[in-house]
Amino acid sequence: MTQVDFYILRNGSINSLERFTCKLAEKAFKRGHSIHILSMDSDQTERLNKLLWTFNDNSFVPHVISGDEYAEATPIHIGHLVEKVSITDVLINLRSELPDNFARFNRIAELVSGDAQQRQSARGRYREYQQHQCKVASHEVNG
């Protein structure tokens, strides 16, 4: 059964959401997980790729963009094309819809900014996950 955790950020900026994505990916990596970050589009993929190198001066978070030649040996992948997702351990979803084949993941982290429209969309996903018998929890966090 897939565990789904919604992380509701109190402040609504996209920058805060992307920085929190990096922190969450780093935390999961340090716990031995492989992670796929499902971005909204290629622009966000590139921003996250750069941010993962710079968001914390004291850490190293090994990652590649999906499809990279080193993907097999790298624990964190970033991409916006669902069909290129090869990791099934942890998915960090930044999209406003349920990911295709979400049940193949052990854990899903749904990140939601403070934006009213994003919160409304997240409520719908929350109900959909519940209908699919996923274990669902939500957490309010500071970005």
C-alpha positions as CSV (number, residue, x, y, z in Angstrom):
1,M,0.0,0.0,0.0
2,T,1.3,3.4,-1.0
3,Q,1.9,6.0,1.8
4,V,1.1,9.5,0.7
5,D,2.1,12.5,2.7
6,F,0.9,16.0,1.8
7,Y,3.3,18.8,2.8
8,I,1.3,22.1,3.0
9,L,3.7,25.0,3.0
10,R,2.5,28.0,4.9
11,N,4.0,30.6,2.6
12,G,3.0,30.3,-1.0
13,S,6.0,31.1,-3.2
14,I,7.3,28.7,-5.8
15,N,10.8,29.4,-4.6
16,S,9.9,28.1,-1.1
17,L,8.2,25.1,-2.6
18,E,11.3,24.2,-4.7
19,R,13.7,24.8,-1.8
20,F,11.5,22.5,0.4
21,T,11.6,19.9,-2.4
22,C,15.4,19.9,-2.2
23,K,15.3,19.6,1.6
24,L,12.9,16.7,1.4
25,A,14.9,14.9,-1.3
26,E,18.1,15.3,0.8
27,K,16.4,13.9,3.8
28,A,15.0,10.9,1.9
29,F,18.4,10.3,0.3
30,K,20.2,10.3,3.7
31,R,17.7,7.7,4.8
32,G,18.7,5.4,1.9
33,H,15.8,6.0,-0.5
34,S,15.9,6.5,-4.2
35,I,13.7,9.5,-5.3
36,H,12.1,10.8,-8.4
37,I,11.0,14.5,-8.4
38,L,8.2,14.9,-10.8
39,S,8.3,18.5,-11.9
40,M,5.7,20.6,-13.6
41,D,7.7,21.3,-16.8
42,S,11.2,21.4,-18.2
43,D,11.8,24.9,-16.8
44,Q,11.1,23.7,-13.2
45,T,13.3,20.6,-13.9
46,E,16.2,22.9,-14.8
47,R,15.6,25.1,-11.7
48,L,15.6,22.1,-9.4
49,N,18.7,20.6,-11.1
50,K,20.6,23.8,-10.3
51,L,19.0,24.3,-6.9
52,L,20.0,20.8,-5.7
53,W,23.6,21.8,-6.2
54,T,23.4,25.1,-4.3
55,F,20.5,25.0,-1.7
56,N,22.8,23.7,1.1
57,D,26.5,24.6,1.2
58,N,27.1,21.7,3.6
59,S,25.7,18.8,1.7
60,F,26.0,16.8,-1.5
61,V,22.7,15.5,-3.1
62,P,23.5,13.3,-6.0
63,H,21.0,13.8,-8.8
64,V,20.4,13.7,-12.5
65,I,17.8,14.7,-15.0
66,S,15.7,11.7,-16.0
67,G,17.2,9.9,-19.0
68,D,20.8,10.9,-18.2
69,E,23.5,8.4,-19.0
70,Y,24.3,8.1,-15.2
71,A,20.7,7.6,-14.1
72,E,21.2,3.9,-13.1
73,A,23.9,4.9,-10.6
74,T,22.2,8.0,-9.3
75,P,19.6,7.9,-6.5
76,I,17.7,11.1,-7.3
77,H,16.1,11.8,-10.7
78,I,14.3,15.0,-11.8
79,G,11.9,15.1,-14.7
80,H,8.6,16.2,-16.0
81,L,7.9,13.3,-18.3
82,V,6.0,10.6,-16.4
83,E,7.0,7.9,-18.8
84,K,10.6,8.4,-18.0
85,V,10.2,7.6,-14.3
86,S,12.2,4.4,-13.5
87,I,12.3,4.8,-9.7
88,T,9.6,3.2,-7.6
89,D,10.7,4.0,-4.0
90,V,9.8,7.7,-3.4
91,L,8.0,10.1,-5.6
92,I,7.9,13.9,-4.9
93,N,5.0,15.2,-6.9
94,L,5.0,18.9,-7.8
95,R,2.1,18.6,-10.3
96,S,-1.5,19.4,-9.7
97,E,-2.7,15.9,-10.8
98,L,-2.3,12.4,-9.6
99,P,0.8,10.8,-11.2
100,D,0.2,8.0,-13.7
101,N,0.7,4.6,-12.1
102,F,1.1,6.2,-8.6
103,A,0.5,2.8,-6.9
104,R,3.9,1.5,-8.0
105,F,5.6,3.9,-5.6
106,N,6.2,3.0,-1.9
107,R,5.8,6.6,-0.8
108,I,4.6,9.8,-2.4
109,A,5.2,13.3,-1.2
110,E,2.7,15.8,-2.5
111,L,4.0,19.3,-2.1
112,V,1.5,22.1,-1.9
113,S,2.2,25.8,-1.8
114,G,0.0,28.3,0.1
115,D,-1.8,29.3,-3.1
116,A,-5.6,28.8,-2.8
117,Q,-5.9,27.1,-6.2
118,Q,-3.1,24.7,-5.4
119,R,-4.7,23.9,-2.1
120,Q,-8.0,23.2,-3.7
121,S,-6.4,20.9,-6.3
122,A,-4.6,19.1,-3.4
123,R,-7.8,18.4,-1.6
124,G,-9.1,16.6,-4.7
125,R,-5.9,14.5,-4.9
126,Y,-6.2,13.7,-1.2
127,R,-9.7,12.3,-1.8
128,E,-8.5,10.4,-4.8
129,Y,-5.7,8.7,-2.9
130,Q,-8.1,7.8,-0.1
131,Q,-10.4,6.2,-2.7
132,H,-7.5,4.1,-3.9
133,Q,-6.9,2.8,-0.4
134,C,-3.6,4.7,0.1
135,K,-2.5,5.7,3.6
136,V,-2.8,9.5,3.5
137,A,-1.5,12.1,5.9
138,S,-1.0,15.8,5.8
139,H,1.6,18.0,7.5
140,E,1.7,21.9,7.7
141,V,5.3,23.0,7.3
142,N,7.3,26.2,7.1
143,G,9.0,26.6,3.7
